[in-house]
């Protein structure tokens, strides 16, 4: 494809008044005003035809990335014939990707080749297709552009982000590596009887076994170890509210990342983990798995949790979840609510779960509303915005307080601290023998 460049258009615009002036001053010589225009058209055509019009391009980049991650796509353009001094390269766009610096790059051509890099940010899970790439370069006189559209057909798989699992899990499980699994029995802190030992200063007096002490004529106490093989169920609400973005990434994607981090730690600690996803209906469910090798299965199930525009049906979702639980479990629920009215059915459903199970709620701090209430008002709109945000935060706090009065454990953290906060809450519940 060949079309005029900006320079030729500006020159044509400059010629137009000159041609008009000739037509007004000397009407019989009006055709003289067309001579510069014809010359410009001929020169532009020659500029478009001179030099090669062939180009090949290759793209290199990751095939799999985590949601929210930034990555680079490198493009290499090669000109087999007469190469220009520079060229412009534009990559295709996709709704799952965002290019903060744009999709067009200008590259210098050296030895018949040009190199450009486009940085993308993965917005949501799914498969992003990079179908086409455009390359254009000017002619020798820079009066015409030569442009080619080339087909790429490259697929990019965007999966749940597990960077936190790689970066933080080693730190959270450091005691395993240093002391070994035997030390993980945590004598004296658990709920399962381990052995009898001579009572020492600092031991809990309730652990004294009086019958055995009388038999052996010395004070003996029971030692316990932490119970393993607990049942952990992570329920992820993928309804409309959870699919809204927070700091550029959907809440459900941040919840999935935190859930996978906790699942990895729980599997390494010897517990059984399962995932459950729901919106207006139950969507995804996995059987309880154990062992570090089962993490890949949980990661695959988490990737199947889709975005939804439907309202969350807590009654159906949590009732279905409770039906499939045959033993006491820790139920971790990721959700979001707007006010007390929308949370009423959620409270009723959670109350039924609490009769048999331990429930832990994970909420994202609404940093946007907190920012509205903390800013100094400068106009009437600022005051209205701050009052509305304060009222919404107050309703949110009422729901959280009602959950805690019911016996629900609630963790509320910033979007980038949800994973470590959930792991800390899980470890604390095990240490307190609440499972």
Secondary structure, 3 states (H helix, E strand, C coil): CEEECHHHHHHHHHHHHHHHHHHHHCHHHCCHHHHHHHHHHHHHHHHHHCCCCCCEEEEECCCEEECCCEEEEEEEEECCCCCCCEEEEEECCCCCEECCCCCEEEEECECCEEEEEEEEEECCCEEEEEEEEEEEEECCCCCEEEEEEEEEEEEEEEECCCHHHHHHHHHHCHHHHHHHHHHCCCCCCCCEEEEEEECCCCCCHHHECHHHHHHHCCCEEEEEECCCCCEEEEEEECCCHHHCEECCEEHHHHHHHHHHHHHHHHHHCCCEEEEEEECCCEEEECCCECCHHHHHHHHHHHHCCCCCCCCCCHHHHHHHHHHCCCCCCEEEEECCCCCHHHHHHHHHHHHHHCCCCEEEEEEECCHHHHHHHHCCCCCHHHHHHHHHHHHHHHHHHHHHHHHHHHCCEEEEECCCCHHHHHHHHHHHHHHCCCC
